[in-house]
Amino acid sequence: MRWLIIVLSIIVVALFFVDLDVAAFFHHHQFALFKLITYLGNAAPYLLAGLGAYLYYRNRKPLWAKKGLYLFLSVLLSGILTTLLKILIGRPRPKMFFEHHLWQPQWLEFKASFWSMPSGHTTTAFAAGVALGYIFPKYRLLFWILAALVGLSRIALCKHYPSDVIVAACIGSAVAWYLHKRMGIE
């Protein structure tokens, strides 16, 4: 419970005291490397790899089939939750701040320009990173670093605010952790 209060406090501080300043910095500074890194947050490769592993191994190696299903479900379920929250919250993306001075939630928005919180790419990267870290523990730190870099890329490309990325990292990590416990992945 204490960690939840800490995380919520960090999100609130970012939301009110950090987001706009960080967005302004990256609005004026471009980092080309992040355009490549952000692709690691696309859900399709993880969904296909997880489903493919499940289908390939389900009659051969049930443990690996379960691990494939775990990866697939981690990315899928966190993505569904994130999409629902994006619509519900309706937070304008940073470009909307620079063009129209909108940054606060608009609630129940169905336009992608109002889907800043939480970051879908970051949710995917953390869901996949945590899941792959459980599947391949030897490379856990690498997966987590790559997930964090995806989150940073979304901020650096002015697609999201820091609070959007923090919320997304929590969602992706929490879903993968919950499924790990629920499915008994070892």
C-alpha positions in Angstrom: 0.0 0.0 0.0 2.9 2.4 0.8 4.3 1.9 -2.7 1.0 2.9 -4.2 0.9 6.1 -2.3 4.5 6.9 -3.4 3.7 6.2 -7.1 0.5 8.3 -6.9 2.4 11.1 -5.3 5.0 11.0 -8.1 2.3 11.1 -10.7 0.6 14.1 -9.1 3.9 16.0 -8.8 4.8 15.2 -12.4 1.3 16.2 -13.6 1.3 19.6 -11.9 5.0 20.6 -11.7 7.0 18.7 -14.3 5.0 17.8 -17.4 4.8 21.2 -19.1 8.4 22.1 -18.5 9.7 18.8 -19.8 7.4 19.0 -22.8 8.6 22.5 -23.6 12.2 21.3 -23.4 11.7 18.5 -25.9 9.5 20.6 -28.1 12.7 22.7 -28.8 15.2 19.8 -28.8 15.0 16.9 -31.2 16.8 13.6 -30.6 16.7 11.3 -33.7 17.7 8.2 -31.8 14.4 8.1 -30.0 12.5 7.7 -33.3 14.1 4.2 -33.5 13.7 3.3 -29.9 10.0 4.1 -29.9 9.3 1.2 -32.3 10.1 -1.2 -29.4 6.8 -0.1 -28.0 4.7 -1.4 -30.8 2.4 -4.2 -29.6 2.2 -6.3 -32.8 5.6 -8.1 -32.6 5.1 -9.1 -28.9 1.5 -10.3 -29.6 2.6 -12.3 -32.6 5.6 -13.8 -30.8 3.6 -14.7 -27.8 0.7 -16.2 -29.8 3.1 -17.9 -32.2 5.1 -19.5 -29.3 1.8 -20.7 -27.7 0.5 -22.3 -30.9 3.9 -23.8 -31.8 4.7 -25.3 -28.4 1.2 -26.1 -27.0 1.6 -29.8 -28.0 5.4 -30.0 -27.8 6.5 -28.1 -24.7 3.6 -27.0 -22.5 5.7 -24.8 -20.3 6.9 -22.7 -23.3 3.4 -22.6 -24.6 2.3 -21.1 -21.3 5.1 -18.6 -21.4 4.1 -17.6 -24.9 0.5 -17.2 -23.8 1.7 -15.2 -20.8 3.6 -12.7 -23.0 0.5 -12.4 -25.3 -1.9 -11.8 -22.5 0.3 -9.4 -20.7 0.5 -7.1 -23.8 -3.1 -7.6 -24.8 -4.8 -7.0 -21.5 -2.6 -4.1 -20.5 -3.3 -2.6 -24.0 -7.0 -3.0 -23.6 -6.9 -1.3 -20.2 -4.7 1.5 -21.5 -7.0 2.2 -24.4 -10.1 2.4 -22.2 -8.3 4.8 -19.9 -7.1 6.9 -22.8 -10.7 7.4 -23.9 -12.0 7.9 -20.4 -9.3 10.5 -19.4 -9.1 12.3 -22.7 -5.8 14.1 -21.9 -4.6 16.2 -24.8 -1.2 15.3 -26.2 1.7 17.8 -25.9 1.1 19.1 -29.4 -2.3 20.2 -28.3 -0.7 22.2 -25.6 1.6 24.0 -28.0 -1.1 24.6 -30.5 -4.2 25.2 -28.3 -2.9 25.5 -24.7 -4.9 22.3 -23.8 -3.2 19.9 -21.3 -5.8 19.0 -18.7 -8.1 16.0 -19.1 -11.2 16.5 -21.3 -12.9 13.3 -20.3 -14.5 10.8 -22.7 -12.6 11.8 -25.9 -12.6 9.6 -28.9 -9.9 11.4 -30.9 -6.3 10.2 -30.8 -5.0 13.8 -30.2 -6.7 13.5 -26.7 -5.2 10.1 -25.9 -2.0 11.1 -24.1 -2.6 9.4 -20.8 -1.5 6.6 -20.4 1.1 6.0 -23.1 0.3 2.9 -25.2 3.8 2.4 -26.4 5.1 2.6 -22.8 2.4 0.2 -21.5 3.4 -2.3 -24.2 7.1 -1.9 -23.5 6.7 -2.5 -19.8 4.2 -5.3 -20.1 6.5 -7.1 -22.5 9.7 -6.1 -20.6 8.4 -7.4 -17.3 6.9 -10.6 -18.9 10.1 -11.3 -20.9 12.1 -10.6 -17.7 10.2 -13.4 -16.0 10.6 -15.7 -19.0 14.3 -15.0 -19.4 15.5 -13.8 -16.0 19.1 -13.7 -17.1 18.2 -10.7 -19.4 15.6 -9.1 -17.0 17.6 -5.9 -16.5 18.1 -5.4 -20.3 14.3 -5.8 -20.9 13.6 -3.2 -18.1 16.1 -0.8 -19.5 14.7 -1.1 -23.0 11.2 -0.5 -21.6 12.4 2.6 -19.8 14.0 3.9 -23.0 10.7 3.5 -24.8 9.0 5.6 -22.2 11.7 8.2 -22.4 11.4 8.2 -26.2 7.7 9.0 -26.0 8.5 12.0 -23.9 11.5 13.1 -26.1 9.3 12.8 -29.2 6.7 15.1 -27.6 4.0 12.4 -27.9 3.5 12.2 -24.1 4.1 13.9 -20.8 6.2 12.3 -18.1 3.1 11.5 -16.0 1.5 9.7 -19.0 4.6 7.5 -19.2 4.7 6.8 -15.4 1.1 5.7 -15.4 1.7 3.5 -18.4 4.8 1.9 -16.9 2.7 1.1 -13.8 -0.1 -0.4 -15.8 2.1 -2.6 -18.0 4.2 -3.8 -15.1 1.2 -4.4 -12.8 -0.6 -6.5 -15.5 2.5 -8.6 -16.3 3.2 -9.1 -12.6 -0.4 -10.1 -11.8 -0.5 -12.6 -14.7 2.9 -13.9 -13.6 1.5 -14.7 -10.2 -1.9 -15.9 -11.5 -0.5 -18.2 -14.2 2.4 -19.5 -12.1 5.1 -18.7 -14.7 8.5 -19.9 -13.4 
